[in-house]
Amino acid sequence: MNRWSLILTSLIVFTATIPTRGQSATAATPPSAEDAEILKNTETFVRELFAWGPDFKVKLGPLNPSPSSYFYTVPVDVTVNGQTDKGSVFVSKDGKTFLRGEMFDMAANPFADNLAKLHTEGNPSVGPADARVTVVIFSDFQCPHCRELASILATVIPEYPQVRFVFKDFPLTQIHPWAESAAIGADCAYMQSPKAFAPVDAQIFAEQDLLSAENIWEKLIYYATQAGLDPEAFKTCMSSPEAKAAVDASQQEGTALSITSTPTLFVNGHPLIGGDKPTLEQYIKYELSAPSSASPRNHP
């Protein structure tokens, strides 16, 4: 990660999506003079705070509601060296106080926004469909940390048969050249036979160091055949737009959830980056023990 990304990360954090004050039809409406002044002063402040000189293109606004009636949520887009990132900060309505981080309405489920964006239908899963706790895993087959998580899940899943584990794709195509092909192959295995997903998934991670962009198709066909699938039907699926669309949909969902690295998990909407076993079990046990009268624990 380069220097500007490190600076930007200190500003951009996981924040809940806040409804805007207008729909798309009114998005281009010029801000009032008061709003424009707040946005101008906020840009001046963030530039000074992070030493963002003229090489940094900064776009702020529009001012949106926040969980607090005393603050606005201010979207921030920053572009430098041809790369763009975005996030949100909070500015008081009198324009005098600036906050970065997360702000929550304590009367609501803090993970309701994540739950609304998570869709598990049609994805490989283990555990009961009506489970009280659902763990959604976004993974990349070429990611070494995802391979470690796969080993952890092999021990955790049998310990929690009452929990549903759902597997989704988030291939980091900019740094992992064969990850998307592997995701398509695993999805095709699932499409042909849901029971075939687990052995194909396990084989990809087990031989991760042996795979390359040059041999990934050949290896996937071999894994699929070993799992009892018809190789010709598997090849057809691998080339189909439907398989690619399934991976794209999963990746777009991850982007909407502000995922930037893998593995990233959601335990009843609660994000967990990295998925170390003690923290994963901590979240699972908490959700299993939470009384039904507690904050809503809606399933994705």
Disulfide bonds with the S-S distance in Angstrom:
Cys188-Cys237 2.21
